[in-house]
Amino acid sequence: MNVKILEDIKIQSGGNLSSDDISVLTLLYQPLIGSNAYVLYMTLFNLLSREKLTKKCLLKNVLAVCNFTIVEFNESKDTLEAIGLLNSYYNNQKGYIMDLNIPLTANEFILDGSLGIYLYSEVGEDDFKNLTKHFKISNSIPSDFENVTKTFDEVFTTSVSNIPLKGNYLSKEKNAFIKFTNDFDFDLFCNDFSKTFFDRKELSDKLKDTLVKLAFTYNLTEAEMQDVYLGSLNNKGILDYKTLPKEARKVYQYKFKQDAPKLSDKKTEIVGNDIKSHMKTMSPGQLLQELSGMPAAQVDLEIVYKLMSVNKMSTELINVMIYYVLKVNNKKMPTYPYFEKIANEWGRVGIKSLEEAFDYLNKEKKTNKKSYTKKGSKKPEWYKEYKLEREEKDKIIKLDDEEKYKDVDYKKAYDTFKKL
């Protein structure tokens, strides 16, 4: 939901930022969210009362401090929400509450199933190593030392009394994890497992979150995610969380190689009233497969992930965009900046649902009096602007991006994780 310039907003947080938090925001988050979102987060935090960690103000005051337009504010706000640094709440009479989350620790961020890999792909191997090296510590305890630390009950005695402890208190809870909406069937995932390999009690919130992220990003079924889980067990039968993303990529690559020859001869044409139902019931990876006749390329899945995590788009909205872009682009998949331009335009006009997206595109058709699939037809303003900017560069950037993701050595990435 877009905030209007005269809205009342209340800024709040459950804790203060430490110097380590600021380092993580600057060096790890900023390459993903961009400078505008970074500036907005730091500004909102610095506006807070140091004592109560709350602040009431008008949005126009925040815009003045940040030197933002209302469009830049809303885009940055959406980015912070998507990456897990901000929760927004709205009341028709009272305005907005913007609840700032403390960022993940460096360890949580780097080893996260999505954020660590996303950062690695974004900045490249050398910069990734330099960034992670900044947070590496070497204060491990030698194996020949014994832990002789006293426990609480060895030092203190307690007496029970009725002490009132209700209310919200200052905390350093790290709750800035990104959230996904997914219909992953955990019952199906658990039922076929032998108890030798998996106990349902092991299905923690952390494991659920990781499985959902990977299943969505790589378009894997519950059965395929079982293979991912089993492949991530160490020689003692204990799950290694750092191995899960690598195993998911292995399963996806195997699926790609096995399915590609069969699918190249059989294409599904999506026409008429089937379009909307397809958009609502399939993942973007499945849609790309149907439209191209082969499994989605890794670089294309990265674009989908960015649209979901950075631009905070729903899967059905991403599907409409992919369908539309491939149509106007002669079935060629452009780079992420192309999609980002459209996402920003849709955000400005308030498109939030599949129906709104189709209505908007139909209005564009009527306004232009020609279909945007016809050569020489009039395109939306954002399209013409983008085309002028990228006409000479698009092919080069496309090849560079494909080469970049093609050559990413994920084994090296996870080896780097393991050394942290």
LUMPATOR-656684 format. One record per residue: residue in one letter; x, y, z of N, C-alpha, C in turn. Coordinates in steps of 0.2 Angstrom, whole numbers, plus 2048, in hexadecimal, padded with zeros to 3 digits. Atoms other than C-alpha are relative to their C-alpha. Last residue first. Layout:
N
AXYZXYZXYZ/...
END
This chain:
420
L8017FB7FC8A67A28297FF7FE808/K7FA7FE7FD8AF7948207FE806805/K7FE8057FB89F78B81C806803804/F8048017FB89879A8138027FC806/T7FF7FA7FD8A779C8087FC800807/D7FA8017FD8A578A803802806805/Y8028047FA89378E8008067FE804/A8047FC7FC89879C7F37FF7FC807/K7FB7FC7FD8A67917EC7FC805805/K7FC8047FC8997847E8805804804/Y8038007FA88E7917E18037FB805/D7FE8067FD89A7957D47FD7FF807/V7FF7FF7F98927A37CA8017F9803/D7FA8027FD8967A07B8801800808/K7FE80780288579F7B18067FE803/Y8038057FC87F7AD7BC8027F97FE/K7FF7FF7F988C7BA7B57FD7FA804/E7FA8037FF88B7B37A3802800808/E8008078018797B57A38067FD801/D8048037FB87A7C77AA8007F8800/D7FC7FF7FA8887CC79E7FC7FC806/L7FA80580187E7C578F804800806/K8038067FF86E7CF7958067FA7FF/I8018027F98797DE7987FD7F9801/I7FA8017FC8807DE7877FF7FE807/K7FD80780286F7DB77E8077FF804/D8048067FD8677E97898037F97FE/K7FD8047FB8747F67867FD7FA802/E7FA8028028707FF7758037FB805/E80080280785D8007788077FD7FE/R7FD80680085E80278B8017FD7F9/E7FA8017FB85B81478E8047FA7FE/L7FB7FC80284F81677F806800804/K7FD8038068468067838058057FD/Y7FB8067FF84480B7958037FE7FA/E7FA7FD7FC83C81C7918057FB801/K7FD7FC805830814784807802803/Y7FD80580582B8067908048047FB/W7FA8037FD82881279E8047FC7FB/E7FB7FB7FF81D81D7938067FD803/P8017FC7FA81280E78E806804801/K7FE8047FA81580777C7FF805806/K7FE7FB7FB80D80D76C8017FC806/S8067FD7FC80D80075F803804805/G8027F980181B7FE7527FB803804/K7FA7FC80181B7EB7527FE8077FE/K7FF7FF80780B7E47598068057FF/T7FC80680380C7DC76B8018027F8/Y7F97FF7FF8087ED7738047FA7FE/S7FE8047FB7F67EC76C808801800/K7FD8058047F17FC7638027FB806/K8048028057E580A7698037FA7FC/N7FB8008057F38107757FC7FE7F9/T7FD7F98007E68157828048007F9/K8057FC8027DC80577F8038077FF/K8028028067EB7FA7817FB8057FC/E7FA7FE8047F18037907FF7FF7F9/K8017F98007E08017988058037FB/N8067FF8047E17EE7957FF8087FE/L7FE8028077F27EE79D7FB8017FB/Y7FB7FB8027EB7F77AC8037FF7F9/D8047FA8027DC7EC7AD8058057FE/F8038028077E87DC7AC7FC8077FE/A7FA8008067F37E37BA7FD7FF7F9/E7FE7FA8017E47E77C58058017FB/E8057FD8047DD7D67C38028077FE/L8008028077ED7CE7C87FB8047FC/S8038078017EE7D87D88017FF7F8/K7FF8047FB7F87E77DF7FE7F97FF/I8028078027F97F47D28037FB805/G8048047FB7FA8057DB7FE7F97FE/V8077FF8027FF8117CC7FC7FB805/R8027F98008108147D37F98017FF/G8007FD7F98138027D77FD807801/W8068037FD80F7FD7C57FF802808/E8057FD80381C8097BF7F97FD803/N8007F97FD8298037CB7FA8047FD/A8028017F98267F17C67FF807804/I8078018008277F67B47FD7FF807/K8037F98038387FE7B67F87FF800/E8007FB7FB83E7EF7C17FC8067FE/F8068027FC8397E37B37FF805806/Y8068008058457EB7A77FA7FF804/P8027F98008527ED7B57FA8027FC/Y8037FE7FA8527DA7B87FE8087FF/T7FC8007FA8587D57A67FB803806/P7FB7FB7FF84D7D1797803800807/M8007FE7F98457C0793805806801/K7F98007FE8427BF7807FF803807/K7FF8067FC8307B977B808800803/N7FF80680582F7C776E8027FA803/N7F98008018317D577B8027FA7FB/V7FE7FA80381F7DB77C8077FF7FE/K8057FF8068187C977F8038067FC/L7FE8058068277C478A7FC8017FA/V7F97FE8028247D47958027FB7FA/Y8007FA8048117D07968078027FD/Y8048028068137BE79C7FF8067FB/I7FC8048048217C37A87FC7FE7F9/M7FA7FC8038177D17AF8047FC7FB/V8037FB8058077C77B18068047FD/N8028048068117B97BA7FD8057FA/I7FA80280381A7C57C67FE7FD7F9/L7FF7FA8038087CB7CB8078007FC/E8057FF8068037BA7CE8018067FC/T7FE8058068137B67D87FB8017FB/S8038067FF8107C67E38027FB7FA/M80680280581C7D47E17FD7F9802/K8058027FC8277DB7F07FA7FE7FB/N8057FC8028337E57E47F97FD804/V7FF7F88008427DF7ED7FA8047FE/S7FD7FE7FA83D7CD7F2802807801/M8038027FA8317C87E5803803806/L8077FD8018377D17D67FC7FF807/K7FF7F97FF8497CC7DB7F9804800/Y7FF7FF7F88447BA7DD801807801/V8068017FD83C7BA7CB801801808/I8047FA80184C7C27C47F97FF804/E7FE7FB7FC8567B47CC7FC8077FF/L8028027FA84B7A77C4803806805/D8077FE80084F7AF7B37FD7FF807/V8007F88008627AE7B67F8802801/Q7FF7FE7F985F79B7BB800808800/A7F98007FF8567977AB802803807/A7FE7F98008447927AB808800802/P8007FE7F98407807A6804807800/M7FB8037FC83C77F793801802807/G7FF80780282E7827878067FD804/S7FA8018048307957888017F97FE/L7FF7FB80681F79A78E8067FF7FC/E80580180581B78B7988018047FA/Q7FF80680382C78B7A17FB7FF7FB/L7FA80080582B79D7A58017FA7FC/L8027FC80581A79A7AD8058017FA/Q80580480482078C7B77FE8047FA/G7FC80580382E7977BE7FC7FB7FB/P7FD7FD8068227A57C18057FB7FC/S7FB7FC7FE8187997CC8038037FA/M7FA8038018077927C7806805802/T7FF8077FD7F57947CD8077FD7FF/K8028017F97F17A67CC8027FA803/M7FD7FC7FC7F97AA7BB8007FF808/H7F98028007F279B7B3805804805/S7FF8067FB7E179F7B98077FE800/K8007FE7F97E37B17B18017FA805/I7FB7FC7FE7E97AA7A0800802808/D7FB8047FC7DD79C79E805805803/N8028007F97CF7A87988057FC805/G8077FE7FE7D77AB7877FF800808/V8047FB8037E87A37847F9801803/I8047FD7FB7F779A78C7FB8057FC/E8037FA8027FF78F77F7FB803805/T8077FF7FF8087807867FF8077FF/K8017FA7FD81877B77D7F9801802/K8077FF7FE81E76A77A7FF806804/D80480280682E7667707F8801802/S7FE7FC80583A76F77C7FB7FF7FA/L8047FA80083276778B8018047FA/K8078018018397567887FB8067FF/P80180380684B75B7857F87FF7FE/A8007FC80684A7677947FF7FD7F9/D8077FE80384375C7A18018037F9/Q8048058018537527A77FA8027FC/K7FD80480585F7607A67FC7FA7FE/F7FF7FD80685476C7AF8037FC7FA/K80680080384F7607BC8008037F9/Y80180780286175C7C07F98007FC/Q7FC80180586476F7C17FF7F97FD/Y8027FC8068567727CC8047FE7FA/V80780480285B7637D87FD8047FA/K7FE80780486D76A7D87FA7FD7FE/R7FE7FE80786677C7DC8027FA7FC/A8067FE80385C7757EB8028027F8/E80380680286C76C7F17F98027FC/K7FC80380587677C7F17FC7FA7FE/P8007FD8078687857FA8047FD7FB/L8078008038667788088008037F9/T80080480687977680B7F98007FC/K7FC7FC80587A7858178007FC7FA/Y8047FB80386C77D8228048047FA/D7FC7FB80187676D8257FC8067FC/L8017FB80586976182C805805800/I8037FA7FE8707538378008057FA/G8088008018717418317FD807803/K8038027FA88373F8387F8800800/N7FF8077FF88B73F8277FD7FD807/N7F88018008837508238007F8802/L7FE8037F987175281E8077FE800/S7FD7FB7FC86E75E80F8027FD807/G7F97FF80286B751802804805804/L7FC8067FF85C74B80C8088017FE/Y7FF8017F985475C80D8057FA801/V7FB7FA7FE8577607FA8017FF808/D7F980280285074E7F6805806802/Q7FD8067FC8417528018077FE7FE/M7FD7FD7FA83F7637F88027FB805/E7F97FE80183D7597E8803803806/A7FC80680182E7507EF8078027FF/E7FF8037FA8267607F58057FA800/T8068037FD8287687E48027FD807/L7FF8077FE8367747DE7FA7FD804/N8068048038347847D58007F9801/Y7FE80580584678A7D97FA7FC7FD/T7FA7FE80584279A7E18017FB7FB/F8037FB8048317947E98058027FB/A8058038058377837EF7FE8067FC/L7FD80480584778C7F67FB7FD7FB/K7FC7FC80483E7998008037FD7FA/V8057FC80483078D8068048057FB/L80280480583E78180C7FB8047FC/T7FB80180584778F8157FE7FB7FB/D7FE7FA80483879581E8057FF7FB/K8067FF8058327848238028067FC/L7FF80580684478082A7FA8017FB/K7FA7FF8048447908358017FC7FA/D8027FB80483278D83B8068027FB/S8007FA7FC83877C8417FE8067FB/L8027FB80583476C8387FF806804/E7FB7FC80383F7618437FE8067FC/K7FE7FB7FB83075B84D8068047FE/R8047FA80182A75283D802806805/D8058007FB83974683F7FC8077FF/F8037F97FF84374382F7FB7FF806/F7FD7FA8038507368297FD807803/T7F980080084C7278338048067FE/K7FE7FD7FA83A72C835807800801/S7FE8057FB839728822802804807/F7F98017FD8327378198007FA804/D7FC80680382373580E8067FF803/N8038067FF81773F81A8047FA7FC/C7FE8047FB82274E81D7FE7F8800/F7F98007FF82275780D8027FB805/L7FD80480581075380A8077FF800/D8038077FE80B75A81B8037FB7FA/F7FB8037FB8177698177FD7F9802/D8048057FB80D76E8088057FC804/F7FC8067FF81577D8007FD7FC805/D8048057FE80878A7FC8037F9801/N7FF8068048137997FC7FB7FB803/T8068038008147AB8038007FA7FB/F8028028068267B08077F87FD801/K80580580082D7BA8157FD7FE7F9/I8047FE80583E7C38177FA7FA800/F8008058058467C18287FB8027FA/A8017FD8078487D18318017FB7FB/N8068028048447CA8427FF8027F9/K7FF7FF8078547CB84C7FB7FD7FC/E80280680484F7CE85E8018017F8/K7FC8008068597DB8667FF7FA7FC/S7FD80780284C7E08738058017FA/L7FB7FF8058457EF87C8037F97FF/Y7FA7FE7FE8357EA8858068007FB/N7FB8018058237E8881807803802/G7FE7FA8048177E688F8057FE7FB/K8047FF8078127DA89D8038067FD/L7FB8008068207D58AA7FC8017F9/P8047FE8068167D88BB8058017FA/I7FD7FA8038217CF8C87FC8017FA/N8047FE8068177C28D28028077FE/S8047FA7FE8257BB8DD7FC8027FA/V8057FE80582F7AB8DC7FC805803/S8078017FC83F7AB8E67FB8027FB/T8067FC8028507A88DC7FA7FF805/T8068037FE8617A38E07FA8047FF/F8057FC7FE8707A98D57FB7FB804/V7FE7FA7FD8817A28D27FB803803/E7FA8017FC8807908CD802806804/D8028037F986E7938C78067FE804/F8047FB7FC87479F8B97FF7FD807/T8077FF8028827938B37FC805804/K8058027FB8947958B67F98017FD/T8057FA7FF8A07958A77FB7FD805/V8018007F98AD7878A87FC805803/N8047FB7FE8AE7828967FE800807/E8068037FD8BD7778937FC806802/F8037FC7FA8CB77D8887FA7FD802/D7FD8027FA8D577087D7FE804806/S8038067FE8C977386E8037FD807/P7FC8068018CE78586C7FD7FA803/I7FC8037FA8C079186E8047FA7FE/S8038077FE8BB79B85E8047FE806/N8008007F88BF7AE85E7FE7F9802/S7FC8067FF8C37AF84B8017FF808/I7FC8007F98B67BB8458047FA801/K7FD8067FD8B07BE833803801806/F8048027FA8A57CD8308037FA803/H8017FA7FC8B07D78247FD7FE807/K7FA8007FC8B57C681C800806805/T8018057FB8A37C5816806800805/L8057FE7FC8A47D580C8007FB806/N7FE7FA7FC8B57D18057FB802805/K7FB8027FB8AF7C0800803805804/F8048037FB89F7C77F88057FD805/D8037FB7FB8AA7D47EF7FC7FC805/D7FB7FD7FC8B47C67E77FE805805/E7FC8047FB8A67BA7E3805804804/G7FB80480289A7C67DB8047FD805/V7F97FC8008907D57E18057FC7FD/E8007F980187E7CF7DD8078047FF/S8017FF8078807BD7DB8008077FE/Y7FB8028048887BC7EC7FF8017F9/L7FB7FC7FF87B7C77F48067FE7FC/Y8027FA80486D7BC7ED806806800/I7FF8018078767AD7F47FE8067FB/G7F98018018777B48058027FF7F9/L7FD7FA8008657BB8058087FF7FE/S8017FC80685D7AB7FF804806800/G80180480786179C80A7FF8057FA/D8078008028687A88187FF7FD7F9/L80280780087A7A481D7F97FF7FE/I7FC8048048807B58197FE7F97FF/F8017FE8078727BE8218047FC7FB/E8078018028717B48317FF8027F9/N8008078018847B58337F97FE7FE/A7FC8018068847C88308007F87FF/T7F98007FF8767CA83D8047FE7FA/L7FD8067FE8657CD836807801802/P7FD80480585F7DF8368027F9803/I7F98018008547E68448037FC7FB/N7FD8067FD8427E983F808800800/L7F980180283A7FA83D8037F9803/D7FD8037FB8277FB8408077FD7FD/M7FA80380481F8088358057FD805/I7FA8027FB80E80C83C8057FC7FC/Y7FB8058008038158308047FF806/G7FA8008047F38208318047FA800/K7FA7FE7FC7E78228408078007FC/Q8017FA7FC7D6822838807803803/N8037FA8047D8816829800806804/N8077FF7FE7E480B8337FD8067FD/Y8047FA8027F480482B7F9800803/Y8078017FE8027F98307FC8067FF/S8047FA8008147F88287F97FE802/N8078038008227EB82D7FB807800/L8067FC7FE8337F08287FA7FD800/L7FE7FB7FB8447E88277FB805802/G8018027F983E7D881F802805805/I7FA8037FE8457D980D8007FF808/A7FF8068038347DC8068067FC803/E8058057FE82F7E98138027F97FD/L7FF8027F983F7F38107FB7FB802/T7FA80480083C7F27FD8027FE807/D80280780382A7F87FE8067FB801/K8048037FB8308078097FE7F97FE/S7FB8027FB83D80B7FC7FD7FD806/E7FC80680383080B7EE8057FE805/N8048068008248157F98047FA7FD/F8018037FA8318227FD7FC7FA800/E7FA8037FE8378247EB7FF7FD807/V7FF8068048258277E58077FC803/I8048057FD8228347F38017F97FC/T8077FF80383183D7ED7FC7FB804/F80480580484083C7F97FA8037FD/N8007FD80784C8498007FD7FB7FB/C7FD80480584E83D80F8018037F9/V7FA8027FE84B84A81C8047FC7FB/A7FC7FA80083D8538128077FE803/L7FE7FF80783584280E805806800/V7FB80680283583D8208028027F9/N7FA7FE7FC82C84E8258067FB7FE/K7FC7FB80382084B817806802803/L7FC80280581B83B81E8048057FD/L80380080681484482E8057FD7FA/C7FF7FB80481B83F83F7FC8007F9/K8057FE80481A83484E8018067FB/K8017F980382982C8557FA8017FC/T8067FF80482D81C85F8008087FE/L80080480683C8148677FA8017FC/K80680480183781A8788007FC7FA/E8028037FA84882187E7FA7FB7FF/R7FB8057FD85282486F7FD7FD806/S7FE7FE7FA84282C8668057FB803/L8038037FA842826855803803806/L8067FB7FE8478328467FD7FD807/N7FD7FA7FC8588298457FB805802/F7FD8027F984F818841803806804/L8068027FC8448208338037FE807/T8047FA7FE85382882B7FB7FF805/M7FC7FD7FB85E81882C7FD807802/Y8008047FA85080E823804804806/L8068007FD84D81C8168007FC807/V8017F97FD85F81E8127F9800804/Y7FB7FF7FB86180B80F7FF807804/A8038047FB85180A804805801807/N8067FD7FD8588187FA7FD7FD806/S7FF7FA7FB86A8117F97FA803802/G7FF7FA8048658007F1801806806/I8067FC80085C7F17F98018077FD/L8078038028687E37F47FB805800/P7FF80280787A7EC7F57F97FD7FD/Q8007FB8048737F58058017FE7F8/Y8077FF80286F7E580F8008067FA/L8048068038807DE8107F98027FE/L7FC80480488D7ED8137FC7FA7FD/T7FC7FC8058827FB8198047FB7FB/L8047FC8048757F18238048037FA/V8048058048817E582A7FC8037FB/S7FB80380588D7F382F7FC7FB7FC/I7FF7FB80687E7FC8378057FD7FB/D8068008048797EC8418018057FA/D80080680488B7EA8477FA8007FB/S7FB7FF80688B7FC84D8017FA7FC/S7F98007FE87B7F88578058027FA/L7FB80380586A7FD852807801803/N7FB7FC80385D7FF8608057FD7FB/G7F98007FD84E7F48648048057FC/G7FF8047FA83C7F0861807800803/S7FB8068008397FE8558007FC806/Q7FE8037FA82C80C8518057FA7FF/I7FA8048018278198458027FD806/K7FC8017FA8168208458057FB7FF/I7FD8077FF80F827835803800807/D7FD8007FA8028358318047F9801/E8018057FB7FF83681F803801806/L8037FD7FA8008468167FE7FB805/I7FB7FB7FD80C8408087FD803806/K8017F9803802830804804805804/V8027FB7FB80881E8088008077FD/N7FC7FA8008078117FB7FE805805/M8047FA800800800800804806800/
END
